[in-house]
Amino acid sequence: MSIELNEEQRMWQDTLNTFMEKEVGREYTREHDASREFPWEVYGKMGKLGWLGLLLPEEDGGVEADPIMFAIFCEAIAKYSLDTAACMMTSMFTATNISAHGTPAQKRNTCRRSCVVSGLSPSPLPSHSLAPMLLRRVQKRYAMETAGC
């Protein structure tokens, strides 16, 4: 069975691959893999871009990306470091569980703190159209930052 990515998914994949190459790099991931240190710098950059909220619903500050977009995210990171990918995915799964099963206070203190990005707050658009719109904003923001805008 052959599965081909649509245009939006290819753009997301290209954005992530560029991010990993330019913003993280193989040397950084090698150093952190060897030292077994949590990749705080990558975590911070991904948080700033809103990528740590891919799996969270809009009301908890997330993007509500579909499983394919999340798989593309995981693959792009894992190509550089399975350890770094595991750190990001574990954090995201923890926030997802708190979003699904936590108290309102836990959600406020965990989900939004780690996933909301200034300028990317939840939109009044219906949830079915929210993820593609926010992913395009995240991609545009990253492109502007890398261009020095």
C-alpha positions, -999 to 999 in steps of 0.1 A, spaced: 0 0 0 14 34 -10 5 64 10 14 98 -4 14 130 16 -8 159 5 6 193 -2 0 206 34 17 175 48 47 179 25 50 215 36 49 205 72 75 178 66 97 203 48 93 228 77 103 202 103 132 189 83 145 225 78 140 232 115 159 201 126 188 208 102 191 245 109 179 249 144 190 217 161 216 198 140 232 164 144 260 176 167 235 189 193 215 157 192 247 136 194 259 155 224 226 151 243 223 115 233 258 108 247 253 128 279 217 116 284 206 152 291 171 164 283 172 186 252 159 218 268 170 241 240 150 221 214 121 218 238 120 255 242 123 262 205 95 238 197 73 252 225 79 287 212 67 276 178 36 259 192 47 224 182 44 209 217 6 213 216 1 193 184 -21 167 201 -40 190 225 -75 203 218 -79 239 211 -95 247 244 -63 235 262 -41 257 240 -33 230 214 -34 227 177 -55 195 174 -33 181 146 -43 149 130 -24 117 135 -5 120 102 8 155 111 19 141 144 36 111 127 54 135 104 66 155 134 79 124 152 96 111 121 114 144 114 129 145 150 136 108 152 157 110 120 182 130 141 177 114 175 153 88 188 162 101 223 152 136 214 120 124 197 111 103 228 116 134 251 92 155 229 67 127 225 67 118 262 60 155 271 33 157 246 16 124 257 17 136 293 0 169 284 -25 149 263 -34 127 293 -37 157 316 -59 174 289 -82 143 287 -83 134 324 -70 162 345 -88 187 367 -94 222 353 -65 235 375 -41 208 362 -51 217 327 -44 254 333 -11 248 350 2 222 326 -13 223 291 -15 260 284 19 267 301 37 243 279 18 247 246 4 281 240 25 304 220 21 342 219 3 351 187 -10 316 182 -38 316 208 -69 295 200 -90 308 172 -128 312 169 -128 290 138 -145 256 140 -122 229 153 -123 209 120 -105 238 103 -83 249 132 -53 225 128 -45 233 92 -48 270 98 -26 270 129 0 247 113 2 272 84 8 300 110 35 280 127 52 272 94 50 309 84 63 320 118 93 296 115 100 308 79 100 344 91 122 337 120 148 319 99 147 347 74 155 372 102 121 390 100 
